[in-house]
Amino acid sequence: MNSPSIPFLDLITPHRQLKDELAKVFDRALETAGFVGGSMVTDFEQEFSRFCGTRHCIGVGSGTDAVRFALITAGVKPGDVVLTVPNTFIATTEGISQAGATPDFVDVDERTYNVDPQQILKYLQVRCSVDGTTGRVYNRRLGKPVTAVVPVHLYGQPADMDSIAEIADRFGLLVVEDACQAHGAEYYSRKEKVWKKAGAMGRAAAFSFYPGKNLGACGEAGAVTTNDDEIARHVRMLRDHGQSRKYYHDMEGYNGRLDAIQAGILHAKLAHLGEWNESRRQAAVRYREMFNAANGSEFPPYEPDWSKPVYHLYVIRVRDRDSLLRRLAEENIGAGIHYPVPLHLQKAYDSFGYKSGDFPVTEKVASEIVSLPMFPNLSAEQQTRVVRAILRFISESREQTVLSASSRTA
Ligand SMILES: *Cc1c(COP(=O)(O)O)cnc(C)c1O
């Protein structure tokens, strides 16, 4: 009766499929001993910037480095306040802090899980004042200028960039995208009447190529994308000890380079990213059809008509989430929670003084979300089992509620 396990994410199959191709990258690196920098890096950068539709891509060591470098080079200064959401991976706020700024939070839209532009506006109008001489916005409690916003395209779904850009323009804020979960996601700009790729909409954007991302390295890697020549030049220096040329340091930088083997691997995989994303989208369509056919139309994630998400994660919501997770585990079905504890309630941010109730949408959602199996080679049979297990669990817990209600009245 023990059914075979369905992984939450199958990272093994695609690597088996590409094994020869990936091994060649390693061979080539051994032949030339070009392990850091060189043409493997620049070739990948060129190809990824083409994929995103940006002038530049600068490979760096991780997504966290990418957030930090993008913010510093876009113009965020130590002492600034940078807005983002509390329902993201901590790397978003680590990047902000490492740029010397203070992260602060605004709540999200319950349907998209992404930043609610109205909450940004409310934050700026209620908690901030505009300095009469500089025209800058100051957070009154912190006594610091608010200079940037980092929308996160969470789960591979683009944030509502038109509305964010409009508010940012009005208040003089920079927009830097956290596109670490959104390689290839598209957003329809109603203002410009054109589809745009994640990573091509802010002053700069951060990508992570952590192995589990839609485009993943066989190790650590990240990139900054931008259309701004000056930002690109500055990121190239920052990632490489502030060098303008070898041993000429115009500034202190970091050791934040993308290594050649990872770049070569990413280049080989990038050729498949389009088809992988399409397979994820098809799997999402199948989940939707399966849920809809079984009276479960409340489960499939919301897809605004201005969004082509790439389903880095497929997230549904249920009230009794922890029991469902136990049930899925019993049935050998992988699942996850992204993320169980909102950042404003993390120990690391105790000093911010936030408490339960401060970001009600994020908190409510955090207690209900479940990430279901989602990866390019997920099969319809596997999905049928996942959906059946969930619907069976839901109908049983409804019966239990009815039973316990009737036993109380009896
Ligand atoms: C993965 C991720 C990052 C950071 O990436 P690393 O490569 O692990 O440093 C940043 N933000 C978000 C939203 C992520 O999912």
PDBQT file of the ligand as one rigid body, heavy atoms in Angstrom, charges set to zero:
ROOT
HETATM    1  C1  LIG A 501      17.048  32.504  -3.147  1.00  0.00    +0.000 C 
HETATM    2  C2  LIG A 501      16.645  33.887  -2.810  1.00  0.00    +0.000 A 
HETATM    3  C3  LIG A 501      17.569  34.897  -2.522  1.00  0.00    +0.000 A 
HETATM    4  C4  LIG A 501      19.040  34.711  -2.304  1.00  0.00    +0.000 C 
HETATM    5  O1  LIG A 501      19.723  33.879  -3.013  1.00  0.00    +0.000 OA
HETATM    6  P1  LIG A 501      21.097  33.156  -2.596  1.00  0.00    +0.000 P 
HETATM    7  O2  LIG A 501      21.648  32.823  -3.925  1.00  0.00    +0.000 OA
HETATM    8  O3  LIG A 501      20.735  31.984  -1.766  1.00  0.00    +0.000 OA
HETATM    9  O4  LIG A 501      21.946  34.123  -1.860  1.00  0.00    +0.000 OA
HETATM   10  C5  LIG A 501      17.098  36.190  -2.349  1.00  0.00    +0.000 A 
HETATM   11  N1  LIG A 501      15.800  36.468  -2.389  1.00  0.00    +0.000 NA
HETATM   12  C6  LIG A 501      14.875  35.520  -2.626  1.00  0.00    +0.000 A 
HETATM   13  C7  LIG A 501      13.434  35.917  -2.684  1.00  0.00    +0.000 C 
HETATM   14  C8  LIG A 501      15.265  34.206  -2.817  1.00  0.00    +0.000 A 
HETATM   15  O5  LIG A 501      14.327  33.261  -3.023  1.00  0.00    +0.000 OA
ENDROOT
TORSDOF 0
